[in-house]
Amino acid sequence: MDVSPDRKTVRVTIFHQTYSLSASSGESGDVESLAQSVDDLMVSIATRAGNVDANRVAVLACLHLADRLRTAERDLTAFKQRVETKSREFSLLLDQAAG
């Protein structure tokens, strides 16, 4: 793996497998933290699901993370709509105050 000077190789372990990932120098801690979160999730799923293979655990973890992402996207969309509504309301109030 060719790593540029501003990139570094980060070794992480996820569900008993070691991976070498490339990250910018300032992001290596973030990559390690994300990998730890994925590992914790997969171990938790495997513990609850019983005797299942790693591929099934990975798919279940992906579904869980996809659900969390969808929820976050919905929350963000609702928040943006609230901000837009409030911005319009404040703009009208400013126009009334100036007029």
mmCIF file as gemmi writes it, N, C-alpha and C atoms, coordinates in Angstrom:
data_model
loop_
_atom_site.group_PDB
_atom_site.id
_atom_site.type_symbol
_atom_site.label_atom_id
_atom_site.label_alt_id
_atom_site.label_comp_id
_atom_site.label_asym_id
_atom_site.label_entity_id
_atom_site.label_seq_id
_atom_site.pdbx_PDB_ins_code
_atom_site.Cartn_x
_atom_site.Cartn_y
_atom_site.Cartn_z
_atom_site.occupancy
_atom_site.B_iso_or_equiv
_atom_site.pdbx_formal_charge
_atom_site.auth_seq_id
_atom_site.auth_asym_id
_atom_site.pdbx_PDB_model_num
ATOM 1 N N . MET Axp A 1 ? 0.843 -1.171 0 1 0 ? 1 A 1
ATOM 2 C CA . MET Axp A 1 ? 0 0 0 1 0 ? 1 A 1
ATOM 3 C C . MET Axp A 1 ? 0.888 1.233 0 1 0 ? 1 A 1
ATOM 4 N N . ASP Axp A 2 ? 0.76 2.076 -1.021 1 0 ? 2 A 1
ATOM 5 C CA . ASP Axp A 2 ? 1.563 3.297 -1.141 1 0 ? 2 A 1
ATOM 6 C C . ASP Axp A 2 ? 0.912 4.384 -0.304 1 0 ? 2 A 1
ATOM 7 N N . VAL Axp A 3 ? 1.615 4.831 0.729 1 0 ? 3 A 1
ATOM 8 C CA . VAL Axp A 3 ? 1.065 5.824 1.641 1 0 ? 3 A 1
ATOM 9 C C . VAL Axp A 3 ? 1.808 7.135 1.434 1 0 ? 3 A 1
ATOM 10 N N . SER Axp A 4 ? 1.059 8.213 1.117 1 0 ? 4 A 1
ATOM 11 C CA . SER Axp A 4 ? 1.693 9.508 0.92 1 0 ? 4 A 1
ATOM 12 C C . SER Axp A 4 ? 2.133 10.069 2.265 1 0 ? 4 A 1
ATOM 13 N N . PRO Axp A 5 ? 3.001 11.088 2.252 1 0 ? 5 A 1
ATOM 14 C CA . PRO Axp A 5 ? 3.551 11.62 3.497 1 0 ? 5 A 1
ATOM 15 C C . PRO Axp A 5 ? 2.496 12.113 4.496 1 0 ? 5 A 1
ATOM 16 N N . ASP Axp A 6 ? 1.368 12.625 3.989 1 0 ? 6 A 1
ATOM 17 C CA . ASP Axp A 6 ? 0.339 13.117 4.904 1 0 ? 6 A 1
ATOM 18 C C . ASP Axp A 6 ? -0.642 12.025 5.318 1 0 ? 6 A 1
ATOM 19 N N . ARG Axp A 7 ? -0.386 10.797 4.899 1 0 ? 7 A 1
ATOM 20 C CA . ARG Axp A 7 ? -1.235 9.654 5.244 1 0 ? 7 A 1
ATOM 21 C C . ARG Axp A 7 ? -0.419 8.694 6.103 1 0 ? 7 A 1
ATOM 22 N N . LYS Axp A 8 ? -1.119 7.941 6.903 1 0 ? 8 A 1
ATOM 23 C CA . LYS Axp A 8 ? -0.423 6.919 7.676 1 0 ? 8 A 1
ATOM 24 C C . LYS Axp A 8 ? -1.269 5.668 7.708 1 0 ? 8 A 1
ATOM 25 N N . THR Axp A 9 ? -0.619 4.551 7.907 1 0 ? 9 A 1
ATOM 26 C CA . THR Axp A 9 ? -1.31 3.273 7.984 1 0 ? 9 A 1
ATOM 27 C C . THR Axp A 9 ? -1.725 3.031 9.431 1 0 ? 9 A 1
ATOM 28 N N . VAL Axp A 10 ? -2.989 2.706 9.592 1 0 ? 10 A 1
ATOM 29 C CA . VAL Axp A 10 ? -3.541 2.434 10.913 1 0 ? 10 A 1
ATOM 30 C C . VAL Axp A 10 ? -3.973 0.978 10.936 1 0 ? 10 A 1
ATOM 31 N N . ARG Axp A 11 ? -3.496 0.244 11.917 1 0 ? 11 A 1
ATOM 32 C CA . ARG Axp A 11 ? -3.896 -1.162 12.062 1 0 ? 11 A 1
ATOM 33 C C . ARG Axp A 11 ? -5 -1.246 13.107 1 0 ? 11 A 1
ATOM 34 N N . VAL Axp A 12 ? -6.115 -1.871 12.699 1 0 ? 12 A 1
ATOM 35 C CA . VAL Axp A 12 ? -7.252 -2.026 13.604 1 0 ? 12 A 1
ATOM 36 C C . VAL Axp A 12 ? -7.703 -3.485 13.574 1 0 ? 12 A 1
ATOM 37 N N . THR Axp A 13 ? -8.386 -3.881 14.618 1 0 ? 13 A 1
ATOM 38 C CA . THR Axp A 13 ? -8.956 -5.224 14.669 1 0 ? 13 A 1
ATOM 39 C C . THR Axp A 13 ? -10.462 -5.096 14.803 1 0 ? 13 A 1
ATOM 40 N N . ILE Axp A 14 ? -11.163 -5.741 13.871 1 0 ? 14 A 1
ATOM 41 C CA . ILE Axp A 14 ? -12.62 -5.755 13.886 1 0 ? 14 A 1
ATOM 42 C C . ILE Axp A 14 ? -13.07 -7.206 13.814 1 0 ? 14 A 1
ATOM 43 N N . PHE Axp A 15 ? -13.768 -7.626 14.83 1 0 ? 15 A 1
ATOM 44 C CA . PHE Axp A 15 ? -14.303 -8.989 14.92 1 0 ? 15 A 1
ATOM 45 C C . PHE Axp A 15 ? -13.235 -10.032 14.607 1 0 ? 15 A 1
ATOM 46 N N . HIS Axp A 16 ? -12.15 -9.935 15.333 1 0 ? 16 A 1
ATOM 47 C CA . HIS Axp A 16 ? -11.044 -10.902 15.3 1 0 ? 16 A 1
ATOM 48 C C . HIS Axp A 16 ? -10.227 -10.88 14.006 1 0 ? 16 A 1
ATOM 49 N N . GLN Axp A 17 ? -10.419 -9.866 13.173 1 0 ? 17 A 1
ATOM 50 C CA . GLN Axp A 17 ? -9.641 -9.73 11.939 1 0 ? 17 A 1
ATOM 51 C C . GLN Axp A 17 ? -8.871 -8.417 12 1 0 ? 17 A 1
ATOM 52 N N . THR Axp A 18 ? -7.604 -8.447 11.604 1 0 ? 18 A 1
ATOM 53 C CA . THR Axp A 18 ? -6.793 -7.237 11.597 1 0 ? 18 A 1
ATOM 54 C C . THR Axp A 18 ? -6.798 -6.64 10.197 1 0 ? 18 A 1
ATOM 55 N N . TYR Axp A 19 ? -6.965 -5.324 10.148 1 0 ? 19 A 1
ATOM 56 C CA . TYR Axp A 19 ? -6.994 -4.588 8.885 1 0 ? 19 A 1
ATOM 57 C C . TYR Axp A 19 ? -5.983 -3.459 8.95 1 0 ? 19 A 1
ATOM 58 N N . SER Axp A 20 ? -5.334 -3.178 7.823 1 0 ? 20 A 1
ATOM 59 C CA . SER Axp A 20 ? -4.456 -2.024 7.689 1 0 ? 20 A 1
ATOM 60 C C . SER Axp A 20 ? -5.197 -1.01 6.831 1 0 ? 20 A 1
ATOM 61 N N . LEU Axp A 21 ? -5.451 0.145 7.4 1 0 ? 21 A 1
ATOM 62 C CA . LEU Axp A 21 ? -6.211 1.186 6.722 1 0 ? 21 A 1
ATOM 63 C C . LEU Axp A 21 ? -5.357 2.426 6.566 1 0 ? 21 A 1
ATOM 64 N N . SER Axp A 22 ? -5.588 3.161 5.514 1 0 ? 22 A 1
ATOM 65 C CA . SER Axp A 22 ? -4.87 4.403 5.28 1 0 ? 22 A 1
ATOM 66 C C . SER Axp A 22 ? -5.727 5.56 5.79 1 0 ? 22 A 1
ATOM 67 N N . ALA Axp A 23 ? -5.108 6.451 6.547 1 0 ? 23 A 1
ATOM 68 C CA . ALA Axp A 23 ? -5.812 7.611 7.086 1 0 ? 23 A 1
ATOM 69 C C . ALA Axp A 23 ? -4.88 8.793 7.092 1 0 ? 23 A 1
ATOM 70 N N . SER Axp A 24 ? -5.464 9.99 6.999 1 0 ? 24 A 1
ATOM 71 C CA . SER Axp A 24 ? -4.612 11.164 7.121 1 0 ? 24 A 1
ATOM 72 C C . SER Axp A 24 ? -4.076 11.204 8.546 1 0 ? 24 A 1
ATOM 73 N N . SER Axp A 25 ? -2.974 11.875 8.727 1 0 ? 25 A 1
ATOM 74 C CA . SER Axp A 25 ? -2.3 11.892 10.025 1 0 ? 25 A 1
ATOM 75 C C . SER Axp A 25 ? -3.233 12.304 11.15 1 0 ? 25 A 1
ATOM 76 N N . GLY Axp A 26 ? -4.084 13.294 10.899 1 0 ? 26 A 1
ATOM 77 C CA . GLY Axp A 26 ? -4.971 13.785 11.946 1 0 ? 26 A 1
ATOM 78 C C . GLY Axp A 26 ? -6.192 12.927 12.188 1 0 ? 26 A 1
ATOM 79 N N . GLU Axp A 27 ? -6.452 11.958 11.305 1 0 ? 27 A 1
ATOM 80 C CA . GLU Axp A 27 ? -7.657 11.14 11.419 1 0 ? 27 A 1
ATOM 81 C C . GLU Axp A 27 ? -7.406 9.747 11.972 1 0 ? 27 A 1
ATOM 82 N N . SER Axp A 28 ? -6.183 9.404 12.29 1 0 ? 28 A 1
ATOM 83 C CA . SER Axp A 28 ? -5.899 8.034 12.715 1 0 ? 28 A 1
ATOM 84 C C . SER Axp A 28 ? -6.666 7.67 13.979 1 0 ? 28 A 1
ATOM 85 N N . GLY Axp A 29 ? -6.788 8.593 14.899 1 0 ? 29 A 1
ATOM 86 C CA . GLY Axp A 29 ? -7.55 8.324 16.115 1 0 ? 29 A 1
ATOM 87 C C . GLY Axp A 29 ? -9.025 8.115 15.826 1 0 ? 29 A 1
ATOM 88 N N . ASP Axp A 30 ? -9.561 8.867 14.857 1 0 ? 30 A 1
ATOM 89 C CA . ASP Axp A 30 ? -10.959 8.697 14.464 1 0 ? 30 A 1
ATOM 90 C C . ASP Axp A 30 ? -11.177 7.32 13.847 1 0 ? 30 A 1
ATOM 91 N N . VAL Axp A 31 ? -10.255 6.899 12.995 1 0 ? 31 A 1
ATOM 92 C CA . VAL Axp A 31 ? -10.362 5.585 12.352 1 0 ? 31 A 1
ATOM 93 C C . VAL Axp A 31 ? -10.333 4.485 13.414 1 0 ? 31 A 1
ATOM 94 N N . GLU Axp A 32 ? -9.426 4.606 14.367 1 0 ? 32 A 1
ATOM 95 C CA . GLU Axp A 32 ? -9.34 3.616 15.446 1 0 ? 32 A 1
ATOM 96 C C . GLU Axp A 32 ? -10.627 3.585 16.263 1 0 ? 32 A 1
ATOM 97 N N . SER Axp A 33 ? -11.183 4.758 16.551 1 0 ? 33 A 1
ATOM 98 C CA . SER Axp A 33 ? -12.418 4.845 17.327 1 0 ? 33 A 1
ATOM 99 C C . SER Axp A 33 ? -13.599 4.231 16.57 1 0 ? 33 A 1
ATOM 100 N N . LEU Axp A 34 ? -13.686 4.53 15.271 1 0 ? 34 A 1
ATOM 101 C CA . LEU Axp A 34 ? -14.757 3.94 14.462 1 0 ? 34 A 1
ATOM 102 C C . LEU Axp A 34 ? -14.624 2.427 14.398 1 0 ? 34 A 1
ATOM 103 N N . ALA Axp A 35 ? -13.401 1.962 14.211 1 0 ? 35 A 1
ATOM 104 C CA . ALA Axp A 35 ? -13.167 0.514 14.158 1 0 ? 35 A 1
ATOM 105 C C . ALA Axp A 35 ? -13.56 -0.143 15.475 1 0 ? 35 A 1
ATOM 106 N N . GLN Axp A 36 ? -13.261 0.507 16.588 1 0 ? 36 A 1
ATOM 107 C CA . GLN Axp A 36 ? -13.633 -0.035 17.898 1 0 ? 36 A 1
ATOM 108 C C . GLN Axp A 36 ? -15.15 -0.093 18.039 1 0 ? 36 A 1
ATOM 109 N N . SER Axp A 37 ? -15.842 0.921 17.544 1 0 ? 37 A 1
ATOM 110 C CA . SER Axp A 37 ? -17.31 0.932 17.592 1 0 ? 37 A 1
ATOM 111 C C . SER Axp A 37 ? -17.903 -0.206 16.77 1 0 ? 37 A 1
ATOM 112 N N . VAL Axp A 38 ? -17.35 -0.426 15.568 1 0 ? 38 A 1
ATOM 113 C CA . VAL Axp A 38 ? -17.83 -1.519 14.714 1 0 ? 38 A 1
ATOM 114 C C . VAL Axp A 38 ? -17.536 -2.864 15.378 1 0 ? 38 A 1
ATOM 115 N N . ASP Axp A 39 ? -16.346 -2.996 15.95 1 0 ? 39 A 1
ATOM 116 C CA . ASP Axp A 39 ? -15.991 -4.235 16.647 1 0 ? 39 A 1
ATOM 117 C C . ASP Axp A 39 ? -16.949 -4.491 17.809 1 0 ? 39 A 1
ATOM 118 N N . ASP Axp A 40 ? -17.207 -3.464 18.609 1 0 ? 40 A 1
ATOM 119 C CA . ASP Axp A 40 ? -18.132 -3.621 19.743 1 0 ? 40 A 1
ATOM 120 C C . ASP Axp A 40 ? -19.524 -4.046 19.268 1 0 ? 40 A 1
ATOM 121 N N . LEU Axp A 41 ? -19.998 -3.422 18.184 1 0 ? 41 A 1
ATOM 122 C CA . LEU Axp A 41 ? -21.317 -3.76 17.649 1 0 ? 41 A 1
ATOM 123 C C . LEU Axp A 41 ? -21.35 -5.2 17.17 1 0 ? 41 A 1
ATOM 124 N N . MET Axp A 42 ? -20.328 -5.615 16.43 1 0 ? 42 A 1
ATOM 125 C CA . MET Axp A 42 ? -20.308 -6.981 15.907 1 0 ? 42 A 1
ATOM 126 C C . MET Axp A 42 ? -20.211 -8.012 17.025 1 0 ? 42 A 1
ATOM 127 N N . VAL Axp A 43 ? -19.407 -7.736 18.034 1 0 ? 43 A 1
ATOM 128 C CA . VAL Axp A 43 ? -19.304 -8.661 19.174 1 0 ? 43 A 1
ATOM 129 C C . VAL Axp A 43 ? -20.643 -8.75 19.894 1 0 ? 43 A 1
ATOM 130 N N . SER Axp A 44 ? -21.31 -7.617 20.061 1 0 ? 44 A 1
ATOM 131 C CA . SER Axp A 44 ? -22.619 -7.597 20.714 1 0 ? 44 A 1
ATOM 132 C C . SER Axp A 44 ? -23.649 -8.409 19.922 1 0 ? 44 A 1
ATOM 133 N N . ILE Axp A 45 ? -23.659 -8.225 18.616 1 0 ? 45 A 1
ATOM 134 C CA . ILE Axp A 45 ? -24.589 -8.979 17.763 1 0 ? 45 A 1
ATOM 135 C C . ILE Axp A 45 ? -24.285 -10.466 17.832 1 0 ? 45 A 1
ATOM 136 N N . ALA Axp A 46 ? -23.023 -10.83 17.747 1 0 ? 46 A 1
ATOM 137 C CA . ALA Axp A 46 ? -22.634 -12.248 17.79 1 0 ? 46 A 1
ATOM 138 C C . ALA Axp A 46 ? -23.027 -12.871 19.119 1 0 ? 46 A 1
ATOM 139 N N . THR Axp A 47 ? -22.874 -12.116 20.192 1 0 ? 47 A 1
ATOM 140 C CA . THR Axp A 47 ? -23.23 -12.628 21.518 1 0 ? 47 A 1
ATOM 141 C C . THR Axp A 47 ? -24.728 -12.9 21.609 1 0 ? 47 A 1
ATOM 142 N N . ARG Axp A 48 ? -25.519 -11.96 21.085 1 0 ? 48 A 1
ATOM 143 C CA . ARG Axp A 48 ? -26.982 -12.116 21.142 1 0 ? 48 A 1
ATOM 144 C C . ARG Axp A 48 ? -27.493 -13.149 20.149 1 0 ? 48 A 1
ATOM 145 N N . ALA Axp A 49 ? -26.848 -13.252 18.983 1 0 ? 49 A 1
ATOM 146 C CA . ALA Axp A 49 ? -27.343 -14.141 17.935 1 0 ? 49 A 1
ATOM 147 C C . ALA Axp A 49 ? -26.912 -15.59 18.136 1 0 ? 49 A 1
ATOM 148 N N . GLY Axp A 50 ? -25.929 -15.801 18.956 1 0 ? 50 A 1
ATOM 149 C CA . GLY Axp A 50 ? -25.471 -17.171 19.178 1 0 ? 50 A 1
ATOM 150 C C . GLY Axp A 50 ? -24.452 -17.589 18.144 1 0 ? 50 A 1
ATOM 151 N N . ASN Axp A 51 ? -24.512 -18.816 17.73 1 0 ? 51 A 1
ATOM 152 C CA . ASN Axp A 51 ? -23.514 -19.399 16.837 1 0 ? 51 A 1
ATOM 153 C C . ASN Axp A 51 ? -23.821 -19.04 15.385 1 0 ? 51 A 1
ATOM 154 N N . VAL Axp A 52 ? -23.365 -17.863 14.945 1 0 ? 52 A 1
ATOM 155 C CA . VAL Axp A 52 ? -23.536 -17.45 13.554 1 0 ? 52 A 1
ATOM 156 C C . VAL Axp A 52 ? -22.171 -17.096 12.986 1 0 ? 52 A 1
ATOM 157 N N . ASP Axp A 53 ? -22.053 -17.185 11.663 1 0 ? 53 A 1
ATOM 158 C CA . ASP Axp A 53 ? -20.742 -16.91 11.059 1 0 ? 53 A 1
ATOM 159 C C . ASP Axp A 53 ? -20.482 -15.404 10.952 1 0 ? 53 A 1
ATOM 160 N N . ALA Axp A 54 ? -19.236 -15.087 10.691 1 0 ? 54 A 1
ATOM 161 C CA . ALA Axp A 54 ? -18.797 -13.69 10.657 1 0 ? 54 A 1
ATOM 162 C C . ALA Axp A 54 ? -19.511 -12.895 9.568 1 0 ? 54 A 1
ATOM 163 N N . ASN Axp A 55 ? -19.788 -13.525 8.421 1 0 ? 55 A 1
ATOM 164 C CA . ASN Axp A 55 ? -20.484 -12.805 7.348 1 0 ? 55 A 1
ATOM 165 C C . ASN Axp A 55 ? -21.885 -12.382 7.781 1 0 ? 55 A 1
ATOM 166 N N . ARG Axp A 56 ? -22.583 -13.266 8.453 1 0 ? 56 A 1
ATOM 167 C CA . ARG Axp A 56 ? -23.928 -12.935 8.926 1 0 ? 56 A 1
ATOM 168 C C . ARG Axp A 56 ? -23.868 -11.812 9.961 1 0 ? 56 A 1
ATOM 169 N N . VAL Axp A 57 ? -22.905 -11.886 10.853 1 0 ? 57 A 1
ATOM 170 C CA . VAL Axp A 57 ? -22.731 -10.832 11.853 1 0 ? 57 A 1
ATOM 171 C C . VAL Axp A 57 ? -22.445 -9.498 11.163 1 0 ? 57 A 1
ATOM 172 N N . ALA Axp A 58 ? -21.6 -9.52 10.13 1 0 ? 58 A 1
ATOM 173 C CA . ALA Axp A 58 ? -21.265 -8.296 9.398 1 0 ? 58 A 1
ATOM 174 C C . ALA Axp A 58 ? -22.503 -7.715 8.712 1 0 ? 58 A 1
ATOM 175 N N . VAL Axp A 59 ? -23.317 -8.58 8.103 1 0 ? 59 A 1
ATOM 176 C CA . VAL Axp A 59 ? -24.537 -8.102 7.441 1 0 ? 59 A 1
ATOM 177 C C . VAL Axp A 59 ? -25.495 -7.499 8.465 1 0 ? 59 A 1
ATOM 178 N N . LEU Axp A 60 ? -25.664 -8.156 9.597 1 0 ? 60 A 1
ATOM 179 C CA . LEU Axp A 60 ? -26.545 -7.619 10.638 1 0 ? 60 A 1
ATOM 180 C C . LEU Axp A 60 ? -26.021 -6.29 11.169 1 0 ? 60 A 1
ATOM 181 N N . ALA Axp A 61 ? -24.705 -6.175 11.308 1 0 ? 61 A 1
ATOM 182 C CA . ALA Axp A 61 ? -24.111 -4.903 11.754 1 0 ? 61 A 1
ATOM 183 C C . ALA Axp A 61 ? -24.357 -3.817 10.713 1 0 ? 61 A 1
ATOM 184 N N . CYS Axp A 62 ? -24.209 -4.156 9.435 1 0 ? 62 A 1
ATOM 185 C CA . CYS Axp A 62 ? -24.469 -3.176 8.365 1 0 ? 62 A 1
ATOM 186 C C . CYS Axp A 62 ? -25.922 -2.72 8.384 1 0 ? 62 A 1
ATOM 187 N N . LEU Axp A 63 ? -26.843 -3.646 8.577 1 0 ? 63 A 1
ATOM 188 C CA . LEU Axp A 63 ? -28.251 -3.274 8.649 1 0 ? 63 A 1
ATOM 189 C C . LEU Axp A 63 ? -28.517 -2.352 9.837 1 0 ? 63 A 1
ATOM 190 N N . HIS Axp A 64 ? -27.906 -2.658 10.953 1 0 ? 64 A 1
ATOM 191 C CA . HIS Axp A 64 ? -28.058 -1.813 12.136 1 0 ? 64 A 1
ATOM 192 C C . HIS Axp A 64 ? -27.524 -0.404 11.862 1 0 ? 64 A 1
ATOM 193 N N . LEU Axp A 65 ? -26.335 -0.324 11.274 1 0 ? 65 A 1
ATOM 194 C CA . LEU Axp A 65 ? -25.739 0.981 10.977 1 0 ? 65 A 1
ATOM 195 C C . LEU Axp A 65 ? -26.527 1.726 9.908 1 0 ? 65 A 1
ATOM 196 N N . ALA Axp A 66 ? -27.068 1.011 8.919 1 0 ? 66 A 1
ATOM 197 C CA . ALA Axp A 66 ? -27.893 1.645 7.886 1 0 ? 66 A 1
ATOM 198 C C . ALA Axp A 66 ? -29.162 2.232 8.504 1 0 ? 66 A 1
ATOM 199 N N . ASP Axp A 67 ? -29.738 1.523 9.456 1 0 ? 67 A 1
ATOM 200 C CA . ASP Axp A 67 ? -30.92 2.035 10.154 1 0 ? 67 A 1
ATOM 201 C C . ASP Axp A 67 ? -30.59 3.293 10.944 1 0 ? 67 A 1
ATOM 202 N N . ARG Axp A 68 ? -29.448 3.28 11.624 1 0 ? 68 A 1
ATOM 203 C CA . ARG Axp A 68 ? -29.021 4.476 12.37 1 0 ? 68 A 1
ATOM 204 C C . ARG Axp A 68 ? -28.769 5.651 11.436 1 0 ? 68 A 1
ATOM 205 N N . LEU Axp A 69 ? -28.166 5.375 10.275 1 0 ? 69 A 1
ATOM 206 C CA . LEU Axp A 69 ? -27.914 6.429 9.299 1 0 ? 69 A 1
ATOM 207 C C . LEU Axp A 69 ? -29.226 7.002 8.778 1 0 ? 69 A 1
ATOM 208 N N . ARG Axp A 70 ? -30.169 6.143 8.447 1 0 ? 70 A 1
ATOM 209 C CA . ARG Axp A 70 ? -31.462 6.615 7.943 1 0 ? 70 A 1
ATOM 210 C C . ARG Axp A 70 ? -32.164 7.477 8.977 1 0 ? 70 A 1
ATOM 211 N N . THR Axp A 71 ? -32.12 7.065 10.231 1 0 ? 71 A 1
ATOM 212 C CA . THR Axp A 71 ? -32.723 7.855 11.307 1 0 ? 71 A 1
ATOM 213 C C . THR Axp A 71 ? -32.038 9.211 11.423 1 0 ? 71 A 1
ATOM 214 N N . ALA Axp A 72 ? -30.716 9.234 11.346 1 0 ? 72 A 1
ATOM 215 C CA . ALA Axp A 72 ? -29.971 10.494 11.427 1 0 ? 72 A 1
ATOM 216 C C . ALA Axp A 72 ? -30.3 11.395 10.243 1 0 ? 72 A 1
ATOM 217 N N . GLU Axp A 73 ? -30.423 10.806 9.044 1 0 ? 73 A 1
ATOM 218 C CA . GLU Axp A 73 ? -30.772 11.597 7.867 1 0 ? 73 A 1
ATOM 219 C C . GLU Axp A 73 ? -32.164 12.198 8.003 1 0 ? 73 A 1
ATOM 220 N N . ARG Axp A 74 ? -33.113 11.429 8.519 1 0 ? 74 A 1
ATOM 221 C CA . ARG Axp A 74 ? -34.474 11.946 8.744 1 0 ? 74 A 1
ATOM 222 C C . ARG Axp A 74 ? -34.459 13.066 9.772 1 0 ? 74 A 1
ATOM 223 N N . ASP Axp A 75 ? -33.716 12.866 10.852 1 0 ? 75 A 1
ATOM 224 C CA . ASP Axp A 75 ? -33.611 13.906 11.878 1 0 ? 75 A 1
ATOM 225 C C . ASP Axp A 75 ? -32.985 15.176 11.306 1 0 ? 75 A 1
ATOM 226 N N . LEU Axp A 76 ? -31.96 15.028 10.478 1 0 ? 76 A 1
ATOM 227 C CA . LEU Axp A 76 ? -31.299 16.178 9.875 1 0 ? 76 A 1
ATOM 228 C C . LEU Axp A 76 ? -32.247 16.913 8.931 1 0 ? 76 A 1
ATOM 229 N N . THR Axp A 77 ? -32.999 16.173 8.131 1 0 ? 77 A 1
ATOM 230 C CA . THR Axp A 77 ? -33.965 16.792 7.222 1 0 ? 77 A 1
ATOM 231 C C . THR Axp A 77 ? -35.01 17.567 8.002 1 0 ? 77 A 1
ATOM 232 N N . ALA Axp A 78 ? -35.524 16.983 9.076 1 0 ? 78 A 1
ATOM 233 C CA . ALA Axp A 78 ? -36.519 17.676 9.905 1 0 ? 78 A 1
ATOM 234 C C . ALA Axp A 78 ? -35.912 18.921 10.533 1 0 ? 78 A 1
ATOM 235 N N . PHE Axp A 79 ? -34.684 18.828 10.983 1 0 ? 79 A 1
ATOM 236 C CA . PHE Axp A 79 ? -34.009 19.979 11.586 1 0 ? 79 A 1
ATOM 237 C C . PHE Axp A 79 ? -33.828 21.094 10.561 1 0 ? 79 A 1
ATOM 238 N N . LYS Axp A 80 ? -33.39 20.738 9.356 1 0 ? 80 A 1
ATOM 239 C CA . LYS Axp A 80 ? -33.217 21.737 8.299 1 0 ? 80 A 1
ATOM 240 C C . LYS Axp A 80 ? -34.539 22.432 7.988 1 0 ? 80 A 1
ATOM 241 N N . GLN Axp A 81 ? -35.625 21.66 7.951 1 0 ? 81 A 1
ATOM 242 C CA . GLN Axp A 81 ? -36.929 22.255 7.689 1 0 ? 81 A 1
ATOM 243 C C . GLN Axp A 81 ? -37.325 23.225 8.796 1 0 ? 81 A 1
ATOM 244 N N . ARG Axp A 82 ? -37.051 22.873 10.039 1 0 ? 82 A 1
ATOM 245 C CA . ARG Axp A 82 ? -37.351 23.777 11.157 1 0 ? 82 A 1
ATOM 246 C C . ARG Axp A 82 ? -36.515 25.054 11.065 1 0 ? 82 A 1
ATOM 247 N N . VAL Axp A 83 ? -35.24 24.905 10.711 1 0 ? 83 A 1
ATOM 248 C CA . VAL Axp A 83 ? -34.367 26.074 10.576 1 0 ? 83 A 1
ATOM 249 C C . VAL Axp A 83 ? -34.877 26.976 9.448 1 0 ? 83 A 1
ATOM 250 N N . GLU Axp A 84 ? -35.255 26.396 8.319 1 0 ? 84 A 1
ATOM 251 C CA . GLU Axp A 84 ? -35.783 27.19 7.2 1 0 ? 84 A 1
ATOM 252 C C . GLU Axp A 84 ? -37.055 27.923 7.594 1 0 ? 84 A 1
ATOM 253 N N . THR Axp A 85 ? -37.951 27.251 8.301 1 0 ? 85 A 1
ATOM 254 C CA . THR Axp A 85 ? -39.197 27.878 8.753 1 0 ? 85 A 1
ATOM 255 C C . THR Axp A 85 ? -38.904 29.032 9.698 1 0 ? 85 A 1
ATOM 256 N N . LYS Axp A 86 ? -38.034 28.8 10.659 1 0 ? 86 A 1
ATOM 257 C CA . LYS Axp A 86 ? -37.68 29.862 11.619 1 0 ? 86 A 1
ATOM 258 C C . LYS Axp A 86 ? -36.984 31.022 10.914 1 0 ? 86 A 1
ATOM 259 N N . SER Axp A 87 ? -36.124 30.729 9.938 1 0 ? 87 A 1
ATOM 260 C CA . SER Axp A 87 ? -35.445 31.786 9.201 1 0 ? 87 A 1
ATOM 261 C C . SER Axp A 87 ? -36.453 32.662 8.466 1 0 ? 87 A 1
ATOM 262 N N . ARG Axp A 88 ? -37.446 32.035 7.826 1 0 ? 88 A 1
ATOM 263 C CA . ARG Axp A 88 ? -38.49 32.805 7.148 1 0 ? 88 A 1
ATOM 264 C C . ARG Axp A 88 ? -39.273 33.654 8.141 1 0 ? 88 A 1
ATOM 265 N N . GLU Axp A 89 ? -39.612 33.066 9.299 1 0 ? 89 A 1
ATOM 266 C CA . GLU Axp A 89 ? -40.357 33.813 10.318 1 0 ? 89 A 1
ATOM 267 C C . GLU Axp A 89 ? -39.555 35.007 10.816 1 0 ? 89 A 1
ATOM 268 N N . PHE Axp A 90 ? -38.271 34.81 11.079 1 0 ? 90 A 1
ATOM 269 C CA . PHE Axp A 90 ? -37.428 35.916 11.549 1 0 ? 90 A 1
ATOM 270 C C . PHE Axp A 90 ? -37.276 36.977 10.471 1 0 ? 90 A 1
ATOM 271 N N . SER Axp A 91 ? -37.16 36.547 9.215 1 0 ? 91 A 1
ATOM 272 C CA . SER Axp A 91 ? -37.04 37.5 8.113 1 0 ? 91 A 1
ATOM 273 C C . SER Axp A 91 ? -38.299 38.366 8.029 1 0 ? 91 A 1
ATOM 274 N N . LEU Axp A 92 ? -39.465 37.756 8.169 1 0 ? 92 A 1
ATOM 275 C CA . LEU Axp A 92 ? -40.719 38.513 8.149 1 0 ? 92 A 1
ATOM 276 C C . LEU Axp A 92 ? -40.787 39.485 9.32 1 0 ? 92 A 1
ATOM 277 N N . LEU Axp A 93 ? -40.373 39.027 10.487 1 0 ? 93 A 1
ATOM 278 C CA . LEU Axp A 93 ? -40.374 39.912 11.647 1 0 ? 93 A 1
ATOM 279 C C . LEU Axp A 93 ? -39.423 41.101 11.454 1 0 ? 93 A 1
ATOM 280 N N . LEU Axp A 94 ? -38.252 40.84 10.868 1 0 ? 94 A 1
ATOM 281 C CA . LEU Axp A 94 ? -37.305 41.92 10.595 1 0 ? 94 A 1
ATOM 282 C C . LEU Axp A 94 ? -37.88 42.916 9.59 1 0 ? 94 A 1
ATOM 283 N N . ASP Axp A 95 ? -38.551 42.364 8.542 1 0 ? 95 A 1
ATOM 284 C CA . ASP Axp A 95 ? -39.154 43.24 7.557 1 0 ? 95 A 1
ATOM 285 C C . ASP Axp A 95 ? -40.243 44.104 8.204 1 0 ? 95 A 1
ATOM 286 N N . GLN Axp A 96 ? -41.039 43.516 9.094 1 0 ? 96 A 1
ATOM 287 C CA . GLN Axp A 96 ? -42.099 44.273 9.773 1 0 ? 96 A 1
ATOM 288 C C . GLN Axp A 96 ? -41.506 45.321 10.684 1 0 ? 96 A 1
ATOM 289 N N . ALA Axp A 97 ? -40.443 44.984 11.382 1 0 ? 97 A 1
ATOM 290 C CA . ALA Axp A 97 ? -39.818 45.935 12.299 1 0 ? 97 A 1
ATOM 291 C C . ALA Axp A 97 ? -39.173 47.106 11.54 1 0 ? 97 A 1
ATOM 292 N N . ALA Axp A 98 ? -38.628 46.812 10.359 1 0 ? 98 A 1
ATOM 293 C CA . ALA Axp A 98 ? -37.972 47.856 9.568 1 0 ? 98 A 1
ATOM 294 C C . ALA Axp A 98 ? -38.988 48.711 8.809 1 0 ? 98 A 1
ATOM 295 N N . GLY Axp A 99 ? -40.146 48.115 8.519 1 0 ? 99 A 1
ATOM 296 C CA . GLY Axp A 99 ? -41.132 48.805 7.684 1 0 ? 99 A 1
ATOM 297 C C . GLY Axp A 99 ? -42.008 49.662 8.462 1 0 ? 99 A 1
